[in-house]
Amino acid sequence: MSTAAPIREVAAVFTRLGLTAFGGPAAHIAAMNDELVVRRGWLSGAEFADLVGAANLIPGPNSTELAIHLGYRRAGWVGLLVAGTCFIVPAVLLVWAIAWSYVAWGARLEMQAMLQGMQPAVLAVVVQAIWRLKGSLVRTRLGQLLAAIAFGGMLLGVSELVLIVGALLVALAVAVADRPTDADPGRLSLLLAPVAPAPSPLALSSAAVAVAGGTASTMSGTAIFLSFAKIGSVLFGSGYVLLTFLRGEFVTRLGLLSEAQLLDAIAVGQVTPGPVFSAATFVGFLLGGHTGAAAATLGIFLPAFVAVAVTAPLVSHLRESPVLSRALDAVNAVTLALMTGVVLLMARGLVLSPWSLAILGVASLLLLRTRLSALWVLSGGALAGLARLLLAGSVLTP
């Protein structure tokens, strides 16, 4: 096979996945496994699992980094660039178009009604992710301790970046001190010992959502790029963790977005195919138009390409490192605590409405008790919002 043949194959496969992979990171990883391990035989199941583990050990969007790893495995450095770009671009272009429509038509009554219906459904999607991830991410006593500290720190207004970096440094120090080469290898084993899954501490308060409308204040393209590059360089986990960092940066610190606009961005990232991180394109457009969308997209995804380029030749060593694996366990627990804190803070700041509460409750029940995808739940929330408008007897604008 010529050198160009695998490149064309990589481009075709990941373009198709970028256009059809709905459902978030877990669904993306499952689709890649089915397509590339089962159907095409690019690599074995064990090799695929190693790449998933390597993607989890570096900051950035997991499923996108897995796509980049797979492209590198199939076609070298060019494959790395092609796979990541082809997986990202379809979603980015679609989100970009939706962001333009949002700014142009978001003030229409029916559009506002649909967005109101989707916003509590977005909170339900994040609650579902927290519930299902709690057993796999909060795995050690050290993780529990750091998660509790991070949760309290976030409620007190401590920066998410400070909490993540602090947790990583503490976890690395504890893991290094507890290596078997120490004179007393068991002295920290209590902190690092696995724990049985415990009930989720999440207690979501009753809330509803204010109407979204208008655009955010503007930023320069350079400032937008730097903000998103910072987030992309330190964010571990799925696209839902992005909500935590976007809120801290653009709602709390800079005051450039409203809670409702942030929920709209996450909803758009969820209902479109490809990486949920494409929500950054939506936020970038609100902050700085087309220049902002381009800057945010480049900023959020560039660190993933760099991280994979650096670590791809070292996958086996990363996977086998007990120090890194233990540190990652603690960081994952902290990210889950930050997600929980964000949901509580956003819910507390929203206006109470029986209709929104009903959407939140029904959406949560459907997500936790059925196999219905988030795409359908969010679409149902939009229809429920529109139905509320019609039942209220409002006249739709022409």
C-alpha positions in Angstrom: 0.0 0.0 0.0 1.4 3.4 -0.9 2.0 6.1 1.7 -0.9 8.1 0.5 -3.4 5.2 0.8 -3.4 5.0 4.6 -3.6 8.8 4.8 -6.7 8.8 2.6 -8.2 5.9 4.7 -7.5 7.9 7.9 -9.1 11.0 6.5 -12.2 9.1 5.2 -12.7 7.2 8.5 -12.4 10.1 10.8 -14.4 12.5 8.7 -17.2 10.0 8.8 -16.9 9.6 12.5 -16.8 13.4 12.9 -20.1 13.6 11.0 -21.9 10.7 12.7 -20.4 10.2 16.2 -23.1 11.5 18.6 -23.4 10.9 22.3 -20.3 12.2 24.0 -16.8 10.7 24.6 -17.9 7.2 25.7 -20.0 6.8 22.6 -17.1 8.1 20.4 -14.7 5.6 21.9 -17.1 2.8 21.4 -17.6 3.8 17.7 -13.9 4.0 17.1 -13.4 0.5 18.7 -16.2 -1.0 16.5 -14.8 0.7 13.3 -11.1 0.3 13.8 -10.6 -2.8 16.0 -13.6 -5.0 15.1 -14.2 -4.0 11.4 -10.9 -2.8 10.0 -8.4 -4.6 12.3 -6.1 -1.6 12.5 -5.0 -2.8 16.0 -5.9 -5.3 18.7 -8.3 -4.7 21.5 -5.4 -4.6 24.0 -3.6 -2.0 21.9 -6.7 0.1 21.7 -7.1 -0.1 25.5 -3.6 1.1 25.9 -4.3 4.2 23.7 -7.5 4.9 25.7 -5.4 4.8 28.9 -2.7 7.1 27.3 -5.4 9.6 26.3 -6.7 9.6 29.9 -3.2 10.4 31.3 -2.9 13.7 29.4 -5.0 16.9 29.6 -7.5 17.6 26.8 -10.6 16.0 25.2 -10.2 12.2 25.6 -12.0 11.0 22.5 -10.3 13.6 20.3 -6.9 12.6 21.7 -7.8 8.9 21.0 -8.6 9.8 17.4 -5.2 11.6 17.1 -3.4 8.6 18.7 -5.1 6.2 16.2 -4.1 8.4 13.3 -0.5 8.3 14.4 -0.7 4.5 14.9 -2.0 4.0 11.4 -0.1 6.6 9.3 2.6 8.3 11.4 2.9 12.0 12.0 0.8 13.0 9.0 -1.9 10.6 10.2 -1.8 12.2 13.6 -2.7 15.6 12.1 -5.2 14.2 9.6 -7.2 12.1 12.0 -7.5 14.8 14.6 -8.4 17.5 12.1 -11.0 15.4 10.2 -12.7 14.3 13.5 -12.9 17.9 14.8 -13.7 20.0 11.7 -17.3 18.7 10.9 -18.5 19.5 14.4 -16.7 22.8 14.5 -18.3 24.0 11.3 -21.7 22.9 12.4 -21.4 24.6 15.8 -20.0 27.7 14.1 -23.1 28.0 11.9 -25.4 27.4 14.9 -23.6 30.1 16.8 -24.1 32.6 14.0 -27.8 31.7 13.9 -28.0 32.0 17.7 -26.7 35.6 17.6 -28.8 36.5 14.6 -32.1 34.8 15.7 -31.7 34.2 19.4 -34.1 37.0 20.3 -37.1 35.4 18.5 -39.7 34.3 21.0 -39.8 30.7 19.8 -36.0 30.4 19.8 -35.9 31.6 23.4 -38.6 29.2 24.4 -36.7 26.2 22.9 -33.4 27.3 24.6 -35.2 27.6 27.9 -36.4 24.1 27.6 -33.0 22.8 26.7 -31.1 24.4 29.6 -32.5 22.3 32.5 -32.0 19.3 30.3 -28.3 20.2 30.0 -28.0 20.2 33.8 -29.7 16.7 33.8 -27.1 15.5 31.3 -24.3 16.6 33.5 -25.9 15.1 36.6 -26.2 11.8 34.7 -22.5 12.0 33.8 -21.6 12.6 37.4 -23.7 9.7 38.7 -22.3 7.2 36.2 -18.7 8.4 36.5 -18.6 8.5 40.3 -17.7 4.8 40.8 -14.9 4.8 38.2 -13.3 8.2 39.0 -13.4 8.3 42.8 -11.4 5.1 43.4 -9.0 5.9 46.3 -9.2 7.5 49.7 -6.7 10.1 48.6 -9.0 10.9 45.7 -12.0 11.2 48.1 -10.0 13.6 50.3 -8.8 15.8 47.4 -12.3 15.8 45.9 -13.8 17.0 49.1 -11.2 19.7 49.4 -11.7 20.8 45.8 -15.5 20.8 46.2 -15.3 23.1 49.2 -12.6 25.2 47.6 -14.8 25.7 44.5 -17.8 26.8 46.5 -15.5 29.3 48.3 -14.4 30.7 44.9 -10.9 29.2 44.5 -9.8 28.9 40.9 -10.4 25.6 39.2 -6.8 25.7 37.8 -5.4 26.1 41.3 -7.4 23.2 42.5 -6.5 20.9 39.6 -2.8 21.7 39.7 -2.7 21.5 43.5 -4.4 18.1 43.5 -2.0 16.8 40.8 1.1 17.9 42.8 -0.2 16.4 46.1 -1.1 13.1 44.3 2.3 12.9 42.6 4.0 13.5 45.9 2.0 10.9 47.7 2.4 8.3 44.9 6.2 8.9 44.8 6.5 8.6 48.6 4.5 5.3 48.5 6.6 3.6 45.9 7.7 0.0 46.9 11.3 1.1 47.0 10.6 3.1 50.2 11.8 1.7 53.5 8.2 1.5 54.6 6.2 0.8 51.4 2.9 0.5 53.2 2.9 3.8 55.2 0.6 5.6 52.8 -1.4 2.6 51.6 -4.6 3.7 53.4 -4.8 6.9 51.3 -4.1 5.0 48.1 -6.3 2.0 48.8 -9.3 1.5 46.6 -12.7 2.3 48.1 -16.1 0.8 47.5 -18.5 3.0 45.5 -20.4 5.3 47.7 -23.7 7.1 47.2 -23.2 10.4 45.2 -23.0 13.5 47.4 -24.8 15.4 44.7 -27.9 17.1 46.0 -29.2 19.2 43.1 -31.3 22.1 44.3 -34.5 23.1 42.5 -33.9 25.5 39.7 -35.0 26.8 36.4 -33.4 28.8 33.6 -33.5 32.4 32.6 -34.1 33.2 28.9 -30.9 33.5 26.8 -30.5 36.3 24.5 -28.0 38.7 23.0 -24.3 38.2 22.7 -21.5 38.3 25.2 -19.0 41.2 25.5 -16.2 41.0 23.0 -12.6 40.0 23.5 -9.6 40.2 21.2 -8.7 37.1 19.2 -5.4 36.8 21.0 -7.1 37.0 24.5 -9.6 34.3 23.4 -6.9 32.0 22.1 -4.8 32.3 25.2 -7.8 31.7 27.5 -8.9 28.6 25.7 -5.3 27.3 25.3 -4.9 27.6 29.1 -8.1 25.6 29.6 -7.1 23.0 27.0 -3.7 22.5 28.6 -5.0 21.7 32.1 -8.5 20.1 31.6 -8.6 16.4 32.2 -11.6 14.2 31.4 -14.7 14.5 29.2 -16.4 17.4 27.6 -18.6 17.9 30.6 -15.6 19.0 32.6 -15.3 21.9 30.1 -18.4 23.4 31.7 -16.4 23.9 34.9 -13.6 25.8 33.3 -15.8 27.9 31.0 -17.9 29.0 33.9 -14.9 29.8 36.0 -13.2 31.8 33.2 -16.0 33.6 31.4 -18.9 33.7 33.8 -17.2 34.2 37.2 -13.8 35.7 36.5 -14.4 37.8 33.4 -18.2 38.2 33.6 -18.5 38.0 29.8 -21.1 35.2 29.6 -24.4 34.6 31.4 -25.2 31.2 32.9 -27.9 30.7 30.3 -25.5 31.4 27.4 -23.0 28.8 28.9 -25.7 26.2 29.1 -26.7 26.9 25.5 -23.1 26.4 24.4 -22.8 23.0 26.2 -26.2 22.0 24.7 -25.0 22.8 21.2 -21.8 20.8 21.7 -23.9 17.9 22.9 -26.5 17.8 20.2 -24.0 18.0 17.4 -21.7 15.1 16.3 -18.0 14.9 17.2 -16.2 16.3 20.3 -18.3 18.1 22.9 -15.3 20.5 23.1 -16.7 22.1 19.9 -18.8 24.1 22.4 -15.7 26.3 22.6 -16.3 27.4 19.0 -19.8 28.6 20.1 -18.4 30.5 23.1 -15.7 32.0 21.0 -18.2 33.3 18.5 -20.2 35.0 21.3 -17.0 36.6 22.6 -15.5 37.8 19.3 -17.5 36.8 16.2 -15.8 34.8 13.5 -12.3 35.7 14.7 -13.3 34.6 18.2 -14.7 31.3 17.0 -11.5 30.5 15.1 -9.3 31.6 18.1 -11.3 29.5 20.6 -11.2 26.4 18.4 -7.5 26.6 17.8 -6.8 27.3 21.5 -8.9 24.5 22.9 -7.7 21.8 20.5 -4.1 22.7 19.9 -2.9 21.4 23.3 -4.4 18.0 22.5 -2.3 17.7 19.3 0.8 18.8 21.2 0.2 16.4 24.1 -0.4 13.4 21.8 2.7 14.2 19.7 4.8 14.3 22.8 3.4 11.1 24.4 2.5 8.9 21.4 6.0 7.3 21.2 5.9 6.7 25.0 2.4 5.0 25.3 3.7 1.8 26.8 5.8 3.7 29.5 2.9 6.0 30.4 0.5 3.1 30.7 2.8 1.2 33.0 3.7 4.0 35.3 2.1 3.4 38.8 3.0 7.0 39.9 1.2 8.6 36.9 -1.8 6.2 37.2 -2.3 7.0 40.9 -1.9 10.7 40.3 -4.5 10.5 37.5 -6.9 8.7 39.8 -6.8 11.6 42.2 -7.1 14.3 39.5 -10.1 12.4 38.0 -11.8 12.5 41.4 -11.2 16.2 41.7 -12.6 16.9 38.2 -15.8 15.0 39.3 -16.0 17.2 42.4 -15.6 20.3 40.3 -18.4 19.2 37.9 -20.7 18.6 40.9 -19.9 22.1 42.3 -20.6 23.7 39.0 -24.0 22.1 38.7 -24.9 23.2 42.2 -23.7 26.8 41.6 -25.5 27.1 38.2 -28.7 25.6 39.6 -28.6 28.0 42.6 -28.3 31.0 40.3 -31.2 30.1 38.1 -34.8 31.3 38.4 -37.3 28.9 39.9 -40.0 27.7 37.4 -42.3 24.6 37.8 -42.0 24.0 34.0 -38.2 23.9 34.1 -38.2 21.7 37.2 -40.5 19.3 35.4 -38.1 19.2 32.4 -35.1 18.7 34.8 -36.9 15.9 36.6 -38.1 14.0 33.6 -34.8 14.4 31.7 -32.9 13.1 34.8 -35.2 10.1 35.1 -34.9 9.2 31.4 -31.1 9.5 31.4 -30.6 7.5 34.5 -33.3 4.8 34.0 -33.2 4.3 30.2 -30.7 4.0 27.4 -32.0 7.1 25.7 -29.2 9.3 24.4 -28.6 12.9 25.5 -29.3 14.1 22.0 -33.0 13.0 22.2 -33.4 14.3 25.8 -32.1 17.7 24.8 -34.3 17.7 21.7 -37.2 16.8 24.0 -36.4 19.7 26.3 -36.4 22.1 23.3 -39.9 20.8 22.2 -41.1 21.1 25.8 -40.0 24.7 25.9 -41.8 25.4 22.6 -44.9 23.6 23.9 -44.9 25.8 27.0 -45.0 28.9 24.8 -47.9 27.6 22.8 -49.9 26.5 25.9 -49.3 30.0 27.4 -51.2 31.4 24.4 -48.3 33.5 23.1 -48.4 34.5 19.5 -45.3 33.4 17.6 -43.4 36.1 15.7 -43.7 35.8 11.9 
